[in-house]
Amino acid sequence: MAKSENGILSRFVGWIERVGNKLPHIFWIFLFFWLLVIVLSGVLAGVSAVAPGSNEKIEIMSLLNRKGLDWILSNMVGNFTKFPPLGLVLVMMMAAGFAERAGFIPAIMKTLTTVPDKLMIPAIFIIGMCSNLASDAGTVIIPPLTAALFYARKKDPIFGLILGYVAAASGFTANLFIAGTDVLLAGITNTSARIADPSYNVYPTANYFFMIASVFVVTIVGTVFTIKFAMPRLARWDPEYEHAQVPHEYLTPLTERELSSMKKAGLAAFGFFLLMFLLTLIPGGPLRDPVKNTIVPSIFLRGMIPILFVFFVIAGWVYGKNVGTVKKPTDMINYMVESMKTMASYIVVMLPIANFTYTFTHTNMASILAIKLAHILEVANFTGVGLFVSIVIISTFVNLFLSSGSTKWAFLAPVIVPMMYYLGYTPEWTQLLYRIGDSSTNSFTPLFTYFPIILGFASVYKKDVGVGTIISRTFIYSLLFLVTWTAMILVWFYLGLPLGPGAPIRL
């Protein structure tokens, strides 16, 4: 491993870490861009463009005057409070946080301990990818669990840790359920789509069909790669592992009571969701669109966040009451309050992000930049596969330095979503291209929020484990995910498959 640690990959990782560590906090980055947009609105005032498909002339409006100052001061608070990702994510995480703290979500993840050897690898991929149902919680829970699982079966626990880490951290574009990430990104995409079309709606189900397919495709590819290539070369039992002080809870399977409670909670929660779906599916159902009587759009899709909120509350409540983690109604409130405490930094950074986004839109700078870029790409005939791959690569590169998916998308979406719209592609398709590049490299970048935690978990088994040991292994999986998903989007594009309910590739 010494060669790997001192090789090109190690130097590249070191460079990423040095550059990334020199970047200021996300709050300051977006505050700078917010102020920059205000200044540029005065410098570029009067620059215009004509929106494709209309004769409407759009001009950049200056904010460096009395009227502009009035808009900035009058709307700063409103821009923050009405920013879709803020309310959507807080409501979603309130309920998901309750289900997690009540024990329902950790119990689902802990079912890995009951999986037989021959199904262990695919189970890690499936449960790891679906663990982002609870947003980032899976990235913290799954890796130490899979490390302990490997350890208990006399397999390399460091490799098990990494396998769980890449499944959870790099699997954010694969899930069998609608997750917090879908809610967050759809909110940003929706805001950006309305730069080009004020009536456009993007739902959390925007990429759902692709995500379901991804679970199975990535699991198959990942399992074959792991068994045939990665484990024979990278998984080695070290005598030092014998002395590891593994936390007891990671080696203890679910009790009969926990297993029974998990089944009851799952049946209750999924029963509720199925009822909501059936009330949408039946002709004239109460959750269909009240005007068009359609499934897409519908009350069901527009109300996905409240429905998911109730889903998680039911799951957490039933599980908690059965195992004793929820004894009285105030326990639920206390768990929700605890989950909101973890969202404090998110709320703070949303202030400059929201104001940057709305200021960029209000001045018409986002629209004009998107129109002009779309025109350049159209003239250059760079509007197909090459463009798609370029967006994936840009997303991948930016993710190496800025690990927060929402902040990166908040920065990129106001330009590339309307740009792709003017080229004839839906916002849902653009969002998917971004997500592939973003999630693929989550486990590779040393600047990912949870990377230091993973190093800490690894040190339980081997005291001198280094960054290079982790990175050299996560790199091959990041590359595997990236290649697999890129191949999938090309197949999806050429077959013209829908990305989700009512979400085609082309407008």
C-alpha positions as CSV (number, residue, x, y, z in Angstrom):
1,M,0.0,0.0,0.0
2,A,3.0,2.3,0.4
3,K,3.2,2.8,-3.4
4,S,-0.4,3.8,-3.4
5,E,0.0,6.2,-0.6
6,N,3.0,7.9,-2.3
7,G,1.7,7.7,-5.8
8,I,-0.2,10.0,-8.1
9,L,-3.5,9.3,-6.4
10,S,-2.1,10.3,-3.0
11,R,-0.7,13.5,-4.4
12,F,-4.0,14.3,-6.1
13,V,-5.9,13.7,-2.9
14,G,-3.4,15.9,-1.0
15,W,-3.9,18.7,-3.5
16,I,-7.7,18.4,-3.2
17,E,-7.4,18.6,0.6
18,R,-5.1,21.6,0.5
19,V,-7.3,23.6,-1.9
20,G,-10.5,22.6,-0.1
21,N,-9.2,23.6,3.3
22,K,-8.3,27.0,2.0
23,L,-11.9,27.7,0.9
24,P,-13.9,29.8,3.3
25,H,-17.1,28.5,4.9
26,I,-20.1,28.1,2.6
27,F,-21.8,31.0,4.3
28,W,-19.1,33.4,3.3
29,I,-18.9,31.9,-0.3
30,F,-22.6,32.6,-0.9
31,L,-22.5,36.0,0.8
32,F,-19.7,37.0,-1.5
33,F,-21.6,35.8,-4.6
34,W,-24.8,37.6,-3.4
35,L,-22.9,40.9,-3.1
36,L,-21.1,40.2,-6.4
37,V,-24.5,39.8,-8.2
38,I,-25.6,43.2,-6.7
39,V,-22.5,44.9,-8.0
40,L,-22.6,43.3,-11.4
41,S,-26.2,44.2,-11.8
42,G,-25.1,47.8,-11.8
43,V,-22.2,47.2,-14.1
44,L,-24.2,45.2,-16.6
45,A,-27.4,47.1,-16.4
46,G,-29.2,47.2,-19.8
47,V,-27.6,44.1,-21.2
48,S,-30.4,42.2,-22.8
49,A,-31.4,38.9,-24.5
50,V,-34.6,37.5,-26.2
51,A,-36.0,34.4,-24.6
52,P,-36.2,31.5,-27.1
53,G,-39.8,30.8,-28.3
54,S,-40.9,34.4,-27.5
55,N,-40.3,37.9,-28.6
56,E,-39.9,39.0,-25.0
57,K,-36.8,41.1,-24.4
58,I,-35.1,40.6,-21.0
59,E,-32.8,43.2,-19.5
60,I,-30.5,43.1,-16.5
61,M,-31.9,45.4,-13.8
62,S,-29.5,47.3,-11.6
63,L,-29.8,47.1,-7.8
64,L,-27.4,49.9,-7.3
65,N,-30.0,52.6,-7.1
66,R,-32.8,53.6,-4.6
67,K,-35.3,51.2,-6.2
68,G,-32.8,48.3,-6.0
69,L,-31.9,49.1,-2.4
70,D,-35.5,49.1,-1.5
71,W,-35.9,45.6,-3.1
72,I,-32.9,44.2,-1.3
73,L,-33.9,45.4,2.1
74,S,-37.6,44.7,1.7
75,N,-37.1,41.1,0.4
76,M,-34.1,39.8,2.4
77,V,-36.2,38.2,5.1
78,G,-38.9,37.1,2.6
79,N,-36.3,35.5,0.3
80,F,-35.1,33.4,3.2
81,T,-38.4,32.3,4.5
82,K,-40.0,31.5,1.2
83,F,-37.0,29.6,-0.2
84,P,-38.5,26.1,-1.0
85,P,-35.6,23.9,0.3
86,L,-35.8,25.5,3.7
87,G,-39.3,24.6,4.7
88,L,-39.3,21.3,2.8
89,V,-36.2,20.0,4.4
90,L,-37.0,21.1,7.9
91,V,-40.5,19.5,7.8
92,M,-39.0,16.3,6.3
93,M,-36.1,16.0,8.8
94,M,-38.4,16.7,11.7
95,A,-40.3,13.5,11.0
96,A,-37.3,11.5,9.8
97,G,-35.3,12.6,12.8
98,F,-38.1,11.4,15.1
99,A,-38.2,8.0,13.3
100,E,-34.4,7.7,13.6
101,R,-34.2,8.6,17.3
102,A,-37.2,6.4,18.1
103,G,-35.0,3.6,16.7
104,F,-37.0,2.6,13.6
105,I,-34.4,3.6,11.0
106,P,-31.4,2.1,12.9
107,A,-33.4,-1.1,13.3
108,I,-33.9,-1.3,9.5
109,M,-30.2,-0.9,8.9
110,K,-29.3,-3.4,11.6
111,T,-31.1,-6.2,9.7
112,L,-27.8,-6.5,7.9
113,T,-26.6,-8.6,10.9
114,T,-29.1,-11.4,10.0
115,V,-28.1,-11.7,6.3
116,P,-26.3,-14.9,5.3
117,D,-22.7,-14.7,3.8
118,K,-23.7,-15.2,0.2
119,L,-26.2,-12.3,0.3
120,M,-24.0,-10.0,2.5
121,I,-22.4,-7.9,-0.3
122,P,-25.7,-7.2,-2.3
123,A,-27.5,-6.5,1.0
124,I,-24.9,-3.9,2.0
125,F,-25.3,-2.1,-1.3
126,I,-29.1,-2.1,-1.2
127,I,-29.4,-1.1,2.5
128,G,-26.6,1.3,2.2
129,M,-28.1,3.1,-0.8
130,C,-31.6,3.1,0.8
131,S,-30.2,4.4,4.1
132,N,-30.2,8.0,2.7
133,L,-33.9,7.8,3.3
134,A,-32.9,9.4,6.6
135,S,-30.6,11.9,4.7
136,D,-27.1,11.7,6.1
137,A,-27.8,9.4,9.0
138,G,-27.1,6.3,7.0
139,T,-23.5,7.6,6.3
140,V,-22.9,7.5,10.0
141,I,-24.8,4.3,10.9
142,I,-24.0,1.9,8.0
143,P,-20.2,1.9,7.8
144,P,-19.4,0.9,11.4
145,L,-22.2,-1.7,11.2
146,T,-20.7,-3.3,8.0
147,A,-17.2,-3.2,9.5
148,A,-18.5,-5.1,12.6
149,L,-20.4,-7.5,10.3
150,F,-17.2,-8.3,8.4
151,Y,-15.2,-8.5,11.7
152,A,-17.7,-11.0,13.2
153,R,-17.3,-13.2,10.1
154,K,-13.5,-13.0,10.1
155,K,-13.3,-10.8,7.0
156,D,-11.4,-7.6,6.7
157,P,-13.4,-5.0,8.8
158,I,-11.6,-2.0,7.1
159,F,-12.9,-3.3,3.7
160,G,-16.3,-3.8,5.2
161,L,-16.3,-0.3,6.6
162,I,-15.4,1.1,3.2
163,L,-18.0,-1.0,1.4
164,G,-20.7,0.4,3.7
165,Y,-19.3,3.9,3.3
166,V,-19.4,3.9,-0.5
167,A,-22.8,2.4,-0.6
168,A,-24.3,5.0,1.8
169,A,-22.2,8.1,0.7
170,S,-22.0,7.5,-3.0
171,G,-25.5,6.0,-3.3
172,F,-27.5,9.2,-3.1
173,T,-28.9,8.8,-6.6
174,A,-30.3,5.3,-5.9
175,N,-33.2,4.5,-3.6
176,L,-36.4,2.5,-3.4
177,F,-38.1,5.3,-1.6
178,I,-38.4,9.1,-1.8
179,A,-35.7,10.5,0.5
180,G,-34.7,13.8,2.1
181,T,-32.2,14.5,-0.7
182,D,-35.0,14.3,-3.3
183,V,-37.0,16.8,-1.4
184,L,-34.1,19.2,-1.0
185,L,-32.8,19.1,-4.6
186,A,-36.3,19.3,-6.1
187,G,-36.9,22.5,-4.2
188,I,-33.8,24.1,-5.6
189,T,-34.6,22.8,-9.1
190,N,-38.1,24.0,-8.9
191,T,-36.9,27.6,-8.1
192,S,-34.4,27.5,-10.9
193,A,-36.9,26.1,-13.4
194,R,-39.2,29.0,-12.8
195,I,-36.5,31.4,-14.1
196,A,-37.4,30.0,-17.6
197,D,-41.0,29.0,-17.0
198,P,-42.8,30.5,-14.0
199,S,-45.5,27.8,-14.2
200,Y,-43.2,24.8,-14.1
201,N,-43.3,22.4,-11.1
202,V,-40.6,19.9,-10.1
203,Y,-41.7,17.3,-7.6
204,P,-39.6,15.1,-5.2
205,T,-40.4,12.2,-7.4
206,A,-38.5,13.8,-10.3
207,N,-35.9,11.1,-10.7
208,Y,-37.8,8.2,-8.9
209,F,-37.9,5.7,-11.8
210,F,-34.2,6.1,-12.5
211,M,-33.4,5.8,-8.8
212,I,-35.3,2.5,-8.4
213,A,-33.5,1.1,-11.4
214,S,-30.2,2.4,-10.0
215,V,-30.6,0.3,-6.8
216,F,-30.6,-2.9,-8.8
217,V,-28.1,-2.0,-11.5
218,V,-25.5,-0.6,-9.0
219,T,-26.1,-3.5,-6.7
220,I,-25.4,-6.1,-9.4
221,V,-22.4,-4.2,-10.8
222,G,-21.0,-3.5,-7.3
223,T,-21.5,-7.0,-6.1
224,V,-19.8,-8.6,-9.1
225,F,-16.9,-6.1,-8.9
226,T,-16.5,-6.6,-5.2
227,I,-16.5,-10.4,-5.3
228,K,-14.5,-10.9,-8.5
229,F,-12.0,-8.0,-8.2
230,A,-12.0,-5.9,-5.0
231,M,-12.1,-8.4,-2.2
232,P,-9.5,-10.8,-3.6
233,R,-7.0,-7.9,-4.0
234,L,-7.9,-5.5,-1.2
235,A,-9.5,-7.4,1.6
236,R,-6.9,-9.0,3.9
237,W,-7.3,-10.2,7.5
238,D,-4.6,-8.5,9.7
239,P,-3.6,-10.1,13.0
240,E,-4.0,-6.7,14.6
241,Y,-7.7,-7.0,14.1
242,E,-7.9,-9.6,16.8
243,H,-7.3,-6.9,19.4
244,A,-10.0,-4.5,18.2
245,Q,-12.4,-3.2,20.8
246,V,-15.6,-3.3,18.7
247,P,-18.6,-1.6,20.3
248,H,-21.0,-4.4,21.6
249,E,-24.1,-2.9,20.0
250,Y,-22.7,-3.4,16.5
251,L,-22.3,-7.1,17.0
252,T,-25.7,-7.7,18.6
253,P,-28.5,-8.6,16.3
254,L,-32.0,-7.3,16.7
255,T,-34.0,-8.8,19.6
256,E,-37.3,-10.5,18.9
257,R,-39.1,-7.5,20.3
258,E,-37.1,-5.1,18.1
259,L,-37.7,-7.2,15.0
260,S,-41.4,-7.6,15.7
261,S,-41.7,-3.8,16.4
262,M,-39.9,-3.0,13.2
263,K,-42.3,-5.2,11.2
264,K,-45.4,-3.6,12.9
265,A,-44.1,-0.1,12.2
266,G,-43.2,-0.9,8.6
267,L,-46.7,-2.4,8.0
268,A,-48.4,0.6,9.6
269,A,-46.3,3.2,7.7
270,F,-46.4,1.5,4.3
271,G,-50.1,0.8,4.8
272,F,-50.7,4.5,5.2
273,F,-48.6,5.3,2.1
274,L,-50.4,2.6,0.1
275,L,-53.7,4.1,1.1
276,M,-52.6,7.6,-0.1
277,F,-51.4,6.1,-3.4
278,L,-54.7,4.2,-3.9
279,L,-56.7,7.4,-3.3
280,T,-54.7,8.8,-6.2
281,L,-54.8,5.8,-8.4
282,I,-58.6,5.2,-8.5
283,P,-60.5,7.2,-11.1
284,G,-61.9,10.3,-9.5
285,G,-59.8,9.7,-6.4
286,P,-59.7,12.5,-3.8
287,L,-55.9,12.9,-4.2
288,R,-56.0,13.4,-8.0
289,D,-55.7,16.9,-9.4
290,P,-59.0,18.7,-8.7
291,V,-59.1,20.4,-12.1
292,K,-57.6,17.9,-14.5
293,N,-58.4,14.7,-12.6
294,T,-54.8,13.4,-13.3
295,I,-52.2,11.6,-11.3
296,V,-49.5,13.9,-12.7
297,P,-50.0,16.5,-11.5
298,S,-52.0,15.7,-8.5
299,I,-52.6,16.5,-4.8
300,F,-50.6,13.4,-4.0
301,L,-47.5,14.7,-5.7
302,R,-47.9,18.2,-4.5
303,G,-48.5,16.9,-1.0
304,M,-45.6,14.5,-0.9
305,I,-43.8,16.2,2.0
306,P,-46.8,16.1,4.3
307,I,-47.5,12.5,3.3
308,L,-43.9,11.5,4.0
309,F,-44.0,13.5,7.3
310,V,-47.0,11.3,8.5
311,F,-45.2,8.2,7.1
312,F,-42.2,8.7,9.3
313,V,-44.2,9.8,12.3
314,I,-46.3,6.6,12.1
315,A,-43.2,4.4,11.7
316,G,-41.4,6.1,14.6
317,W,-44.4,6.1,16.9
318,V,-45.4,2.5,16.4
319,Y,-41.8,1.2,16.7
320,G,-41.1,3.5,19.7
321,K,-44.3,2.5,21.6
322,N,-43.5,-1.2,21.1
323,V,-39.9,-1.1,22.2
324,G,-40.3,1.6,24.8
325,T,-38.3,4.4,23.3
326,V,-41.5,6.4,23.0
327,K,-43.5,6.4,26.3
328,K,-45.5,9.5,26.1
329,P,-46.5,12.1,23.4
330,T,-43.9,14.6,24.6
331,D,-41.1,12.1,23.7
332,M,-42.0,12.6,20.1
333,I,-41.7,16.4,20.4
334,N,-38.4,16.1,22.2
335,Y,-37.0,13.8,19.5
336,M,-38.1,16.3,16.8
337,V,-36.5,19.2,18.7
338,E,-33.3,17.2,18.9
339,S,-33.3,16.6,15.2
340,M,-33.9,20.3,14.5
341,K,-30.8,21.1,16.6
342,T,-28.7,19.2,14.0
343,M,-30.2,21.5,11.3
344,A,-29.0,24.7,12.8
345,S,-26.0,25.1,10.5
346,Y,-28.2,24.3,7.5
347,I,-30.6,27.1,8.5
348,V,-27.8,29.6,8.8
349,V,-26.2,28.9,5.4
350,M,-29.7,29.1,3.8
351,L,-29.8,32.9,4.4
352,P,-27.1,33.9,1.9
353,I,-28.0,31.0,-0.5
354,A,-31.6,32.0,-0.7
355,N,-30.8,35.7,-1.2
356,F,-28.2,34.9,-3.8
357,T,-30.6,32.7,-5.7
358,Y,-33.5,35.2,-5.7
359,T,-31.2,38.2,-6.4
360,F,-29.6,36.4,-9.3
361,T,-33.1,35.7,-10.6
362,H,-34.7,39.1,-9.9
363,T,-31.9,41.0,-11.7
364,N,-32.5,38.8,-14.8
365,M,-28.8,37.9,-14.8
366,A,-29.6,34.2,-14.4
367,S,-32.1,34.2,-17.4
368,I,-29.7,36.2,-19.7
369,L,-26.7,34.0,-18.8
370,A,-28.8,30.9,-19.4
371,I,-30.1,32.2,-22.8
372,K,-26.7,33.2,-24.0
373,L,-25.0,29.9,-23.0
374,A,-27.8,28.0,-24.6
375,H,-27.3,30.0,-27.8
376,I,-23.6,29.3,-27.8
377,L,-24.1,25.6,-27.3
378,E,-26.7,25.4,-30.0
379,V,-24.5,27.2,-32.5
380,A,-21.6,24.9,-31.6
381,N,-24.0,21.9,-32.0
382,F,-23.0,20.8,-28.5
383,T,-26.4,19.9,-27.2
384,G,-26.4,16.1,-26.9
385,V,-24.4,13.4,-25.1
386,G,-21.2,15.5,-24.9
387,L,-23.1,18.2,-23.0
388,F,-24.7,15.7,-20.6
389,V,-21.3,14.1,-19.8
390,S,-19.8,17.6,-19.4
391,I,-22.4,18.5,-16.7
392,V,-21.7,15.2,-14.9
393,I,-17.9,16.0,-15.0
394,I,-18.4,19.6,-13.8
395,S,-20.5,18.3,-10.9
396,T,-17.9,15.6,-10.1
397,F,-15.1,18.2,-10.1
398,V,-16.9,20.7,-7.9
399,N,-17.9,18.0,-5.5
400,L,-14.2,17.3,-4.7
401,F,-14.0,20.7,-3.0
402,L,-17.5,21.5,-1.8
403,S,-19.1,18.4,-0.2
404,S,-22.6,19.8,0.5
405,G,-24.9,18.7,-2.3
406,S,-27.5,21.4,-1.7
407,T,-25.0,24.3,-1.7
408,K,-23.4,23.1,-5.0
409,W,-26.8,22.7,-6.6
410,A,-27.9,26.1,-5.3
411,F,-24.9,27.6,-7.0
412,L,-25.2,25.7,-10.3
413,A,-28.9,25.3,-10.8
414,P,-29.9,28.9,-11.5
415,V,-27.7,28.8,-14.7
416,I,-27.7,25.2,-16.0
417,V,-31.4,24.4,-15.3
418,P,-32.8,27.3,-17.5
419,M,-30.0,26.8,-19.9
420,M,-30.9,23.2,-20.5
421,Y,-34.6,24.2,-20.6
422,Y,-33.9,26.6,-23.5
423,L,-32.2,23.7,-25.2
424,G,-35.3,21.5,-24.9
425,Y,-34.4,19.4,-21.8
426,T,-36.5,19.2,-18.7
427,P,-35.2,20.4,-15.3
428,E,-35.7,16.8,-14.0
429,W,-33.1,15.6,-16.5
430,T,-30.6,18.4,-15.6
431,Q,-31.0,17.6,-11.9
432,L,-30.3,13.9,-12.6
433,L,-27.1,14.7,-14.5
434,Y,-25.9,16.8,-11.6
435,R,-26.8,14.2,-9.0
436,I,-24.8,11.5,-10.8
437,G,-21.6,13.6,-10.7
438,D,-22.3,14.8,-7.2
439,S,-23.0,11.5,-5.4
440,S,-20.4,9.4,-7.2
441,T,-17.5,11.2,-5.6
442,N,-18.9,11.7,-2.2
443,S,-16.9,8.8,-0.7
444,F,-13.7,9.8,-2.6
445,T,-13.2,13.4,-1.5
446,P,-11.4,13.8,1.8
447,L,-13.4,17.0,2.4
448,F,-16.7,15.1,2.6
449,T,-18.3,16.0,6.0
450,Y,-18.2,12.4,7.3
451,F,-14.7,11.4,6.1
452,P,-13.0,12.2,9.5
453,I,-15.7,10.1,11.2
454,I,-14.9,7.1,8.9
455,L,-11.2,7.4,9.7
456,G,-12.2,7.3,13.4
457,F,-14.2,4.1,12.8
458,A,-11.3,2.5,10.9
459,S,-8.9,3.3,13.8
460,V,-10.9,0.9,16.0
461,Y,-9.5,-2.0,14.0
462,K,-6.1,-0.6,13.0
463,K,-4.5,2.2,14.9
464,D,-2.2,3.6,12.1
465,V,-4.8,3.5,9.3
466,G,-4.2,6.6,7.0
467,V,-6.1,8.7,4.6
468,G,-4.5,6.9,1.7
469,T,-5.7,3.6,2.8
470,I,-9.3,4.8,2.7
471,I,-9.0,6.9,-0.4
472,S,-7.2,4.3,-2.5
473,R,-10.2,2.0,-2.0
474,T,-13.0,4.5,-2.2
475,F,-11.6,5.9,-5.5
476,I,-12.2,2.7,-7.4
477,Y,-15.8,2.5,-6.2
478,S,-16.4,6.2,-7.0
479,L,-15.1,5.5,-10.5
480,L,-17.3,2.4,-10.7
481,F,-20.4,4.3,-9.7
482,L,-19.6,7.2,-12.1
483,V,-19.1,4.9,-15.1
484,T,-22.2,2.8,-14.3
485,W,-24.5,5.8,-13.9
486,T,-23.1,7.5,-17.0
487,A,-23.8,4.4,-19.0
488,M,-27.3,4.3,-17.5
489,I,-28.1,7.9,-18.4
490,L,-27.1,7.2,-22.0
491,V,-29.3,4.2,-22.2
492,W,-32.1,6.2,-20.6
493,F,-31.6,9.0,-23.1
494,Y,-31.6,6.9,-26.2
495,L,-34.6,4.9,-25.1
496,G,-36.4,8.0,-24.1
497,L,-37.5,6.5,-20.7
498,P,-39.3,8.7,-18.1
499,L,-37.2,9.8,-15.1
500,G,-40.1,9.7,-12.7
501,P,-43.9,10.3,-12.7
502,G,-44.6,12.9,-15.3
503,A,-40.9,13.6,-15.8
504,P,-39.7,13.0,-19.3
505,I,-36.2,13.9,-20.6
506,R,-37.3,16.4,-23.3
507,L,-39.8,19.2,-22.9
